[in-house]
Protein backbone atom coordinates (compact mmCIF):
# COMPACT_ATOMS: atom_id res chain seq x y z
CA UNK A 1 0.00 0.00 0.00
CA UNK A 2 1.25 3.45 -0.89
CA UNK A 3 -0.94 6.41 -0.01
CA UNK A 4 -0.06 10.07 -0.43
CA UNK A 5 -2.31 12.57 1.30
CA UNK A 6 -2.00 15.79 3.29
CA UNK A 7 -3.20 15.64 6.89
CA UNK A 8 -6.98 15.30 7.08
CA UNK A 9 -7.51 15.31 3.31
CA UNK A 10 -8.49 12.82 0.65
CA UNK A 11 -5.44 11.04 -0.81
CA UNK A 12 -3.90 12.76 -3.81
CA UNK A 13 -2.54 9.48 -5.16
CA UNK A 14 -3.73 6.01 -4.28
CA UNK A 15 -1.55 3.07 -5.24
CA UNK A 16 -3.45 0.43 -3.35
CA UNK A 17 -6.18 -0.13 -0.82
CA UNK A 18 -6.65 2.65 1.72
CA UNK A 19 -6.63 1.63 5.34
CA UNK A 20 -8.76 4.28 7.03
CA UNK A 21 -8.06 2.72 10.43
CA UNK A 22 -4.31 3.33 10.06
CA UNK A 23 -3.63 -0.18 11.26
CA UNK A 24 -0.25 -1.68 10.58
CA UNK A 25 -0.15 -3.69 7.36
CA UNK A 26 0.91 -7.28 7.78
CA UNK A 27 3.45 -6.85 4.98
CA UNK A 28 6.87 -5.45 5.86
CA UNK A 29 7.91 -2.76 3.40
CA UNK A 30 4.49 -1.14 2.96
CA UNK A 31 4.85 2.63 2.70
CA UNK A 32 2.52 5.35 3.94
CA UNK A 33 2.53 9.14 4.12
CA UNK A 34 2.03 10.28 7.70
CA UNK A 35 0.18 13.57 7.29
CA UNK A 36 0.49 14.42 10.98
CA UNK A 37 4.28 14.05 11.05
CA UNK A 38 4.63 15.10 7.38
CA UNK A 39 6.91 12.23 6.46
CA UNK A 40 6.95 8.88 4.69
CA UNK A 41 7.00 5.79 6.86
CA UNK A 42 7.75 2.15 6.10
CA UNK A 43 6.24 -0.81 7.89
CA UNK A 44 8.67 -3.05 9.73
CA UNK A 45 5.88 -5.58 10.31
CA UNK A 46 5.61 -4.55 13.94
CA UNK A 47 5.62 -0.74 13.67
CA UNK A 48 6.14 2.25 11.43
CA UNK A 49 9.63 3.66 10.86
CA UNK A 50 10.22 7.14 9.47
CA UNK A 51 11.97 7.22 6.10
CA UNK A 52 14.74 9.77 6.35
CA UNK A 53 14.74 12.38 3.60
CA UNK A 54 18.52 12.69 3.44
CA UNK A 55 20.22 10.34 1.03
CA UNK A 56 23.96 9.93 0.63
CA UNK A 57 25.51 8.33 -2.41
CA UNK A 58 29.01 7.01 -2.81
CA UNK A 59 30.51 7.71 -6.21
CA UNK A 60 33.48 6.48 -8.14
CA UNK A 61 35.94 8.73 -9.93
CA UNK A 62 34.25 7.73 -13.20
CA UNK A 63 30.85 8.91 -11.93
CA UNK A 64 32.41 12.18 -10.75
CA UNK A 65 34.00 12.65 -14.19
CA UNK A 66 30.68 12.00 -15.94
CA UNK A 67 28.81 14.41 -13.65
CA UNK A 68 31.46 17.10 -14.22
CA UNK A 69 31.16 16.62 -18.00
CA UNK A 70 27.34 16.74 -17.84
CA UNK A 71 27.38 19.93 -15.76
CA UNK A 72 29.75 21.59 -18.24
CA UNK A 73 27.63 20.43 -21.21
CA UNK A 74 24.43 21.77 -19.62
CA UNK A 75 26.12 25.11 -18.98
CA UNK A 76 27.34 25.32 -22.61
CA UNK A 77 23.91 24.43 -24.02
CA UNK A 78 22.16 26.93 -21.76
CA UNK A 79 24.59 29.66 -22.78
CA UNK A 80 24.05 28.92 -26.48
CA UNK A 81 20.26 28.88 -26.07
CA UNK A 82 20.36 32.26 -24.33
CA UNK A 83 22.59 33.69 -27.09
CA UNK A 84 20.22 32.31 -29.74
CA UNK A 85 17.36 34.30 -28.23
CA UNK A 86 19.11 37.58 -29.03
CA UNK A 87 21.32 36.62 -31.99
CA UNK A 88 19.84 35.38 -35.27
CA UNK A 89 23.17 33.99 -36.53
CA UNK A 90 23.61 31.75 -33.46
CA UNK A 91 19.96 30.67 -33.77
CA UNK A 92 20.45 29.72 -37.45
CA UNK A 93 23.66 27.85 -36.68
CA UNK A 94 22.00 25.88 -33.87
CA UNK A 95 19.13 24.99 -36.22
CA UNK A 96 21.68 23.85 -38.83
CA UNK A 97 23.34 21.61 -36.22
CA UNK A 98 19.96 20.20 -35.18
CA UNK A 99 19.03 19.47 -38.83
CA UNK A 100 22.41 17.79 -39.43
CA UNK A 101 21.98 15.61 -36.32
CA UNK A 102 18.54 14.51 -37.54
CA UNK A 103 19.96 13.61 -40.95
CA UNK A 104 22.77 11.62 -39.31
CA UNK A 105 20.19 9.64 -37.30
CA UNK A 106 18.20 8.88 -40.46
CA UNK A 107 21.28 7.68 -42.35
CA UNK A 108 22.44 5.70 -39.32
CA UNK A 109 19.04 3.97 -39.11
CA UNK A 110 19.11 3.16 -42.84
CA UNK A 111 22.64 1.74 -42.59
CA UNK A 112 21.67 -0.45 -39.63
CA UNK A 113 18.59 -1.70 -41.51
CA UNK A 114 20.73 -2.41 -44.58
CA UNK A 115 23.25 -4.43 -42.55
CA UNK A 116 20.48 -6.64 -41.14
CA UNK A 117 19.15 -7.52 -44.61
MODELLER restraints for C-alpha pairs under 7 A, 6 or more apart:
rsr = mdl.restraints
at = mdl.atoms
rsr.add(forms.Gaussian(group=physical.xy_distance, feature=features.Distance(at['CA:1:A'], at['CA:15:A']), mean=6.27, stdev=0.5))
rsr.add(forms.Gaussian(group=physical.xy_distance, feature=features.Distance(at['CA:1:A'], at['CA:16:A']), mean=4.83, stdev=0.5))
rsr.add(forms.Gaussian(group=physical.xy_distance, feature=features.Distance(at['CA:1:A'], at['CA:17:A']), mean=6.23, stdev=0.5))
rsr.add(forms.Gaussian(group=physical.xy_distance, feature=features.Distance(at['CA:1:A'], at['CA:30:A']), mean=5.50, stdev=0.5))
rsr.add(forms.Gaussian(group=physical.xy_distance, feature=features.Distance(at['CA:1:A'], at['CA:31:A']), mean=6.14, stdev=0.5))
rsr.add(forms.Gaussian(group=physical.xy_distance, feature=features.Distance(at['CA:2:A'], at['CA:14:A']), mean=6.55, stdev=0.5))
rsr.add(forms.Gaussian(group=physical.xy_distance, feature=features.Distance(at['CA:2:A'], at['CA:15:A']), mean=5.19, stdev=0.5))
rsr.add(forms.Gaussian(group=physical.xy_distance, feature=features.Distance(at['CA:2:A'], at['CA:16:A']), mean=6.11, stdev=0.5))
rsr.add(forms.Gaussian(group=physical.xy_distance, feature=features.Distance(at['CA:2:A'], at['CA:30:A']), mean=6.81, stdev=0.5))
rsr.add(forms.Gaussian(group=physical.xy_distance, feature=features.Distance(at['CA:2:A'], at['CA:31:A']), mean=5.14, stdev=0.5))
rsr.add(forms.Gaussian(group=physical.xy_distance, feature=features.Distance(at['CA:2:A'], at['CA:32:A']), mean=5.34, stdev=0.5))
rsr.add(forms.Gaussian(group=physical.xy_distance, feature=features.Distance(at['CA:3:A'], at['CA:11:A']), mean=6.51, stdev=0.5))
rsr.add(forms.Gaussian(group=physical.xy_distance, feature=features.Distance(at['CA:3:A'], at['CA:13:A']), mean=6.21, stdev=0.5))
rsr.add(forms.Gaussian(group=physical.xy_distance, feature=features.Distance(at['CA:3:A'], at['CA:14:A']), mean=5.12, stdev=0.5))
rsr.add(forms.Gaussian(group=physical.xy_distance, feature=features.Distance(at['CA:3:A'], at['CA:15:A']), mean=6.23, stdev=0.5))
rsr.add(forms.Gaussian(group=physical.xy_distance, feature=features.Distance(at['CA:3:A'], at['CA:32:A']), mean=5.36, stdev=0.5))
rsr.add(forms.Gaussian(group=physical.xy_distance, feature=features.Distance(at['CA:3:A'], at['CA:33:A']), mean=6.04, stdev=0.5))
rsr.add(forms.Gaussian(group=physical.xy_distance, feature=features.Distance(at['CA:4:A'], at['CA:11:A']), mean=5.48, stdev=0.5))
rsr.add(forms.Gaussian(group=physical.xy_distance, feature=features.Distance(at['CA:4:A'], at['CA:12:A']), mean=5.77, stdev=0.5))
rsr.add(forms.Gaussian(group=physical.xy_distance, feature=features.Distance(at['CA:4:A'], at['CA:13:A']), mean=5.37, stdev=0.5))
rsr.add(forms.Gaussian(group=physical.xy_distance, feature=features.Distance(at['CA:4:A'], at['CA:14:A']), mean=6.69, stdev=0.5))
rsr.add(forms.Gaussian(group=physical.xy_distance, feature=features.Distance(at['CA:4:A'], at['CA:32:A']), mean=6.93, stdev=0.5))
rsr.add(forms.Gaussian(group=physical.xy_distance, feature=features.Distance(at['CA:4:A'], at['CA:33:A']), mean=5.32, stdev=0.5))
rsr.add(forms.Gaussian(group=physical.xy_distance, feature=features.Distance(at['CA:5:A'], at['CA:11:A']), mean=4.07, stdev=0.5))
rsr.add(forms.Gaussian(group=physical.xy_distance, feature=features.Distance(at['CA:5:A'], at['CA:12:A']), mean=5.35, stdev=0.5))
rsr.add(forms.Gaussian(group=physical.xy_distance, feature=features.Distance(at['CA:5:A'], at['CA:33:A']), mean=6.57, stdev=0.5))
rsr.add(forms.Gaussian(group=physical.xy_distance, feature=features.Distance(at['CA:5:A'], at['CA:35:A']), mean=6.57, stdev=0.5))
rsr.add(forms.Gaussian(group=physical.xy_distance, feature=features.Distance(at['CA:6:A'], at['CA:35:A']), mean=5.06, stdev=0.5))
rsr.add(forms.Gaussian(group=physical.xy_distance, feature=features.Distance(at['CA:7:A'], at['CA:35:A']), mean=3.99, stdev=0.5))
rsr.add(forms.Gaussian(group=physical.xy_distance, feature=features.Distance(at['CA:7:A'], at['CA:36:A']), mean=5.64, stdev=0.5))
rsr.add(forms.Gaussian(group=physical.xy_distance, feature=features.Distance(at['CA:24:A'], at['CA:47:A']), mean=6.70, stdev=0.5))
rsr.add(forms.Gaussian(group=physical.xy_distance, feature=features.Distance(at['CA:25:A'], at['CA:45:A']), mean=6.98, stdev=0.5))
rsr.add(forms.Gaussian(group=physical.xy_distance, feature=features.Distance(at['CA:26:A'], at['CA:45:A']), mean=5.83, stdev=0.5))
rsr.add(forms.Gaussian(group=physical.xy_distance, feature=features.Distance(at['CA:27:A'], at['CA:45:A']), mean=5.99, stdev=0.5))
rsr.add(forms.Gaussian(group=physical.xy_distance, feature=features.Distance(at['CA:28:A'], at['CA:43:A']), mean=5.11, stdev=0.5))
rsr.add(forms.Gaussian(group=physical.xy_distance, feature=features.Distance(at['CA:28:A'], at['CA:44:A']), mean=4.90, stdev=0.5))
rsr.add(forms.Gaussian(group=physical.xy_distance, feature=features.Distance(at['CA:28:A'], at['CA:45:A']), mean=4.56, stdev=0.5))
rsr.add(forms.Gaussian(group=physical.xy_distance, feature=features.Distance(at['CA:29:A'], at['CA:42:A']), mean=5.61, stdev=0.5))
rsr.add(forms.Gaussian(group=physical.xy_distance, feature=features.Distance(at['CA:29:A'], at['CA:43:A']), mean=5.17, stdev=0.5))
rsr.add(forms.Gaussian(group=physical.xy_distance, feature=features.Distance(at['CA:29:A'], at['CA:44:A']), mean=6.39, stdev=0.5))
rsr.add(forms.Gaussian(group=physical.xy_distance, feature=features.Distance(at['CA:30:A'], at['CA:42:A']), mean=5.60, stdev=0.5))
rsr.add(forms.Gaussian(group=physical.xy_distance, feature=features.Distance(at['CA:30:A'], at['CA:43:A']), mean=5.24, stdev=0.5))
rsr.add(forms.Gaussian(group=physical.xy_distance, feature=features.Distance(at['CA:31:A'], at['CA:40:A']), mean=6.89, stdev=0.5))
rsr.add(forms.Gaussian(group=physical.xy_distance, feature=features.Distance(at['CA:31:A'], at['CA:41:A']), mean=5.65, stdev=0.5))
rsr.add(forms.Gaussian(group=physical.xy_distance, feature=features.Distance(at['CA:31:A'], at['CA:42:A']), mean=4.50, stdev=0.5))
rsr.add(forms.Gaussian(group=physical.xy_distance, feature=features.Distance(at['CA:31:A'], at['CA:43:A']), mean=6.38, stdev=0.5))
rsr.add(forms.Gaussian(group=physical.xy_distance, feature=features.Distance(at['CA:32:A'], at['CA:40:A']), mean=5.71, stdev=0.5))
rsr.add(forms.Gaussian(group=physical.xy_distance, feature=features.Distance(at['CA:32:A'], at['CA:41:A']), mean=5.36, stdev=0.5))
rsr.add(forms.Gaussian(group=physical.xy_distance, feature=features.Distance(at['CA:32:A'], at['CA:42:A']), mean=6.50, stdev=0.5))
rsr.add(forms.Gaussian(group=physical.xy_distance, feature=features.Distance(at['CA:33:A'], at['CA:39:A']), mean=5.85, stdev=0.5))
rsr.add(forms.Gaussian(group=physical.xy_distance, feature=features.Distance(at['CA:33:A'], at['CA:40:A']), mean=4.46, stdev=0.5))
rsr.add(forms.Gaussian(group=physical.xy_distance, feature=features.Distance(at['CA:33:A'], at['CA:41:A']), mean=6.22, stdev=0.5))
rsr.add(forms.Gaussian(group=physical.xy_distance, feature=features.Distance(at['CA:34:A'], at['CA:40:A']), mean=5.93, stdev=0.5))
rsr.add(forms.Gaussian(group=physical.xy_distance, feature=features.Distance(at['CA:34:A'], at['CA:41:A']), mean=6.74, stdev=0.5))
rsr.add(forms.Gaussian(group=physical.xy_distance, feature=features.Distance(at['CA:39:A'], at['CA:50:A']), mean=6.77, stdev=0.5))
rsr.add(forms.Gaussian(group=physical.xy_distance, feature=features.Distance(at['CA:40:A'], at['CA:50:A']), mean=6.04, stdev=0.5))
rsr.add(forms.Gaussian(group=physical.xy_distance, feature=features.Distance(at['CA:40:A'], at['CA:51:A']), mean=5.47, stdev=0.5))
rsr.add(forms.Gaussian(group=physical.xy_distance, feature=features.Distance(at['CA:41:A'], at['CA:48:A']), mean=5.85, stdev=0.5))
rsr.add(forms.Gaussian(group=physical.xy_distance, feature=features.Distance(at['CA:41:A'], at['CA:49:A']), mean=5.24, stdev=0.5))
rsr.add(forms.Gaussian(group=physical.xy_distance, feature=features.Distance(at['CA:41:A'], at['CA:50:A']), mean=4.36, stdev=0.5))
rsr.add(forms.Gaussian(group=physical.xy_distance, feature=features.Distance(at['CA:41:A'], at['CA:51:A']), mean=5.22, stdev=0.5))
rsr.add(forms.Gaussian(group=physical.xy_distance, feature=features.Distance(at['CA:42:A'], at['CA:48:A']), mean=5.57, stdev=0.5))
rsr.add(forms.Gaussian(group=physical.xy_distance, feature=features.Distance(at['CA:42:A'], at['CA:49:A']), mean=5.33, stdev=0.5))
rsr.add(forms.Gaussian(group=physical.xy_distance, feature=features.Distance(at['CA:42:A'], at['CA:50:A']), mean=6.50, stdev=0.5))
rsr.add(forms.Gaussian(group=physical.xy_distance, feature=features.Distance(at['CA:42:A'], at['CA:51:A']), mean=6.59, stdev=0.5))
rsr.add(forms.Gaussian(group=physical.xy_distance, feature=features.Distance(at['CA:43:A'], at['CA:49:A']), mean=6.34, stdev=0.5))
rsr.add(forms.Gaussian(group=physical.xy_distance, feature=features.Distance(at['CA:83:A'], at['CA:90:A']), mean=6.74, stdev=0.5))
rsr.add(forms.Gaussian(group=physical.xy_distance, feature=features.Distance(at['CA:84:A'], at['CA:90:A']), mean=5.06, stdev=0.5))
rsr.add(forms.Gaussian(group=physical.xy_distance, feature=features.Distance(at['CA:84:A'], at['CA:91:A']), mean=4.35, stdev=0.5))
